[in-house]
Amino acid sequence: MSSSAPWRATVLTLYPDMFPGPLGTSLSGKALAEGIWSLETRDIRASATSRHRNVDDTPAGGGPGMVMRADIVAAAIDAAIPEPDGRPRLLMSPRGRPLDQARVRQLAAGTGALVLCGRFEGVDERVIEARGLEEVSIGDYVLSGGELGAMVLLDAVVRLLPGVMGASTSGDEESFEGGLLEYPHFTRPREWEGRSIPEILLSGDHAAIARWRRAEAERITRERRPDLFAGYAQNAGNRR
């Protein structure tokens, strides 16, 4: 068991059986079992009051699909957190702020998060405003619901919690740390299908290896993510 209080995740969803899903395996699953983080999954339908426990209704102004009701979503949030506890309240939404490594690190440094999984056409705007929900997106595409996005967010956060990764520096040189994509990796065998490990990596010259890795990270970022590289280059210029 962890000696400190666990990082607390509360997930509000219409499909609680989807959890923990992949979060119950590998690093996150081991950390969950060890008490480094905790996962509470709550069914939004438990806050519905109608006979059929409906949580949605037709959009005001017309249009296709259904919208999650403000009163029911608010009741689910209030039941999960009767008193404000300082944790951010996140809504998985394709119109949200793109999730990046900087935000993941901020969340990992906190005490936990409440994550609301949207469904249908979305959530009534009034509850987003009234309960201070921060909309978060994992990419420019639309999923059937927020559950998979919530799993992505939680996996990204949990792996950064103290004691989850084997070495404290394991995440220091990953993609997006320092504004760059990660450099290429190699391991044995030295030769494979006519391809060799770059000689510099076998030289034992750690300073030269570090320079090579930085140059490769810059090259890959420039080629694959020019938007990311532009920000990196600007920040590098500001530091000079």
N, C-alpha and C positions, 0 to 999 in steps of 0.2 A: 504493500500500500504506500501511496505517496505520503510524505510527512507533512505536506502543506495542503491547504484546501484545494480541491480539484477545480479545474476550469470547467464551468457549468454551461452546457448547451441545452436549451429548451426548444424543441421543434414543434410548431403547430402545423398540423397537416390533416387532410381528409383521408390519408392512407397511412396510418401509423404502422401498419404491418410491413411497410417498405424499409423500416429502420430496425436495427442498425445497418442491415444490408452489408455492403462492402466495408462500412466503418467498423464492423465487428471482426475484421480480419487484419492481418499484417501489422504494421506499426500502430495504426489507430486502435485496432482490436486489442493488442497487447497493452497499450496504454490505458484503454478503457478497463480492462481486467485488473490492472495495477492501481486503479484509482487516480491516475494522473488527470483524467478528465471524466465528466459524467454526462450522460445523455438521458434527458427526459423527453418522451414523445407524447404529445397530447392530441386527441382527436377533436378537431374543431366542431364536429357535429354534436359533441356533448354539450355545447352551449346553445344549440338550436332549441326552440321551444314549440315548434309546430309538430303535428302528429307524425309527419313523415321526415322530420328533422332536416328540412330543407335549409340550405345555407346560402342560396343564390336566388336571384330574381332577374327579370328582364331589364335591359338597359333603359334608363330614363332618356327620352328623346328618340327611342327606337334604335334599330340596328340588330345585327345577328348576335347569337350567343347569349350568355348569362353573365351576371356580375355578382361577386361575393358581397353579401350584405354587410354594411357598416356595423349595425347593432350586434350581429352575431360574432363577427371577427373581433370587435371590441370586447365583448363578453369573454371570448376565449383568451384574449390577451390578459384581461383583468383577473381571470381565474388562475392563469399561469403565474402572474406576478401581481399579487394583491397590493403590494407596496413597491414603489420604485426601488430597484436594487443596484442601479448604476450600470447595468449591462446594456449595451446597444440593442435596439430592436430593429432587426433587419427583415426586409421583404424581398424575396427572390423575384425579380421582375426583369423582363427583357429591356425595359426602358430605364433601368437603373444605372448607376455609375458602374463602369467596368471594374470588376474585381482585379486588383493588382497586388504584387508582392508587398508593397508598402502598406496597403490596408490590411493584408493578412498579418503582417508583423504587429500592427497596431492592435488588432483583435487578440493576437496571441499574448500580448503584454497585459491584457485586461483580465477580468475575472470570468468572462464567459460571454454568451450572447443568446438572445431569443431570436429564433429564425422562423418567420412565417412563410409557408409555401403557398404561393398563389395558384389559382386554378381558373378555368373558364376564360372569359375575356379579360379578367383582372379583378381588382379589389376596389370597392367604393372609395373614391378619393377622400371623402370626409374622414374615414378612419385612419388613412395614411397621415393626414394632417393632425388629427386629434390625439393620436397615440405616438406621434413622433417617429414614424417608421422611416428607416433609411433604405431606399430601394437599391438593390445590388444586382448586377447582371454578370453572368459568366461568359458572355459572348454575344455576338450579333446574329442570333438565331433564336427560334422560338421552340420551346419544349412543351410537352403536354401539361406540365405542372412544375412547381418549384422544387420538388423533392430531390431530383438529381442534382440540381444546382446547389441545394443545401448540402448535399453530401460532398460535392466538390469543395465548397467553401470550408466545411468542417475538416475535411481531410487535409487541406492546405494549412489550416490553423494548427491542428493537433500535432502535426509532425514538427512544428517549431516549438512546442512546449518543452520546458526543461525535462530532460530524462527520457525523451521519446526516441531521438536519434542516437545512434551509438557513440558518436563523437560530437563534442560541443561545437566543432568547426565544420561539421558535415554540410551545413547549408550555406556556408559563407561564400562559395564560388559557384552557386547554382545559377541557372538562367534567371535573369531579371535582378539579381543582386548586383548593385553597382551600375545598373542601367544597361547591361549587356546580356546577350544570350550566352549560353555556356560554351566553352571551348570543347573540341573533340576529345573523346576518351579512347584509350587503347589498353589491352591486356594480353596475356599469353594466348596463343603461341606467337612468337616473334614474327614468323612468316605464315601467311594464310592466303591460299589461292592467288599467289603471286603478289600479294600486297604486304608491305612491311610496316612495322611500327616506325614512325619518324625517328631518325637517329638522335635527334636532340633530346628525346625523352629517355634515352638509354645512356646519356652522357654523364649523368651524375652531377651536372652543373645546375644547381637549383636556381640560380639567378637567371641563367639562360633559359631554363625551362619556364620560369615565371614570365619572362618576356615573350616567349613563343606562345604561351597560352593566352596572354593578353592580346597579342596581335591576332591570333586566330579568333578569339571572341569578338574582337572589333570587326574582322573581316566577315564573319558569319552574320553578325548583327547588321552590318552595312548592306549585305546582299539580301538577307531575308526579311529584315524589319527596318527599312530606312526611316520609318517614323520614330522608332525607338532609338536608332543611332543618332538622329538629329538632336534629340533631347540629351543624349549622352555627350555628344560633341559640344553642345552649348554649355552644359554643366562643367565639362572639362575646361572650356575656354574661360568660364567665370572663375575657376579655381586658380588660374595662372596669374 
